[in-house]
Amino acid sequence: MKAYTTVLGASEAEFTEKKSRFIGRCFPAETEDEAFAVIADVKKRHWDATHNCYAFIVGENGLTQRFSDDGEPSGTAGMPILDVIKQKGLTNTLIVVTRYFGGILLGAGGLVRAYSKAAASAVDCADMVRVEPAAVMTVEIDYSRYGSLEGYIRQRASVDEVLFSDVVSIRALVPTGDVEAFIADITERTDGRAKTERIGEATLKKRT
């Protein structure tokens, strides 16, 4: 997988435009099924809304993109929402904008602006996270070297677990591109006495 940016959790923003109520919601979603399940839930909660428009980008390298105007004039809702996701550089992200019609027509341009604003406001309220591929590494060292090495490991990796037995065993997530340098540095800092092993693959999430 390639590194990508998404939202950490659900967020919401609301405003009124010419008596129409717009509610923008942003969600993390990794698959189409997950996105459609969230969309169905929003539609169930807002069954009385005039429109529940959405767009999402999911999957490896963001190859799957879907959007819906949900009855609004073609090109005035779903595509503007999708454009916001692209402009924000997000993947594995879903935005749903709910509209309660207030009786005043906004026109095509007004709809595009309103749906774009609702989508962007929802994203702005969300916490962003960078997701990147990582290797699960274990480092076994003796107690005498643990103190001097701990800070370096925590600086270069995300420490998942530390076990104390006859030796100290540290399990950490290291960005895939940093693995070789990480092993080399550990070897140098411990005069080759540390046992460093790659035991699996994972993803590393960092707030942006």
Disulfide bonds with the S-S distance in Angstrom:
none
